[in-house]
Amino acid sequence: MEWFLFMSAGAFIGILSGFFGIGGGIVLTPTLLVLGYEPGQAIILSLMLTLGSTVTGTISHIRLKNVNGKLAGLLGVFGMIGSVITVPFVKWLDAMNGASTVISIVYIGILSWFSYQFLSKRQKEAEAKGTVVAPFIGLFTGVISSLMGVSGGFVMTPLLSKWLKLDVTKAIGTSISAASIIVLSGIGSYLYAGEALDYRHGIMLIIGALIGTPIGSIQLKRFSSVTVKKMLAVLYMVVAVSVIFNMLSISAVSLGLIITSVLVFFGIMIYSQQQSKRAENY
């Protein structure tokens, strides 16, 4: 039963990863914290899952021609730097029993900000800043990746879309490709710092992600860029609220929100697929 649960979780999160280009850790890390995992263990296990989903997602998006190779490489290199310098800070916080609180606050702040950015109709359209800001995006993503146990795609994708004016599908494909490099450096840094890794559960999650991520990448073609942005904003808000409930020690509500949001997402996927089949039959 254990292997089935972890592989199923990996597959579900892999589909989210392939669709949104977010790596999957954004859902897994808070879920593991709710389930009682120590921050360091939750982060490295989440990075293991993220590695599986980002590598598979990269292959899928390369086939779909959604990846800017040079930009992905530049983002990945600077992301490695950000990831490596963040790990000692997280280990120090963990030793001071403050890692869980800091991670939660960062989750709430960043997810709320990006949700607002995607949903607000009053904000002015940002001017294109050019690839000169790519190193900053990569460095910032690397810091967020090792601090939160995520690929950083949920930060990189909207920044590439808003600042570099990439089409959302190109932003997702490039983001998930760069994230593969960043996540791998994060895992290596945590292992070097002495963090233990539950390889058995990690491998189960990766196997599930390998199955789910290509499905999410294919489903992305059924939706417009505007719809994908709105769905991503809602997901960010739900996760942020779930983290707040977890900080208030209402873990059951926190976990329920995450599970409900994932089920609603899959309901939308199934409905869209059925609508497409009906359209083809007429």
PyMOL commands that set and color helices and strands:
alter all, ss='L'
color gray80, all
select helices_A, chain A and resi 2-20+25-34+39-63+69-95+99-119+131-148+153-163+168-192+199-222+225-247+251-281
alter helices_A, ss='H'
color red, helices_A
deselect
rebuild
show_as cartoon
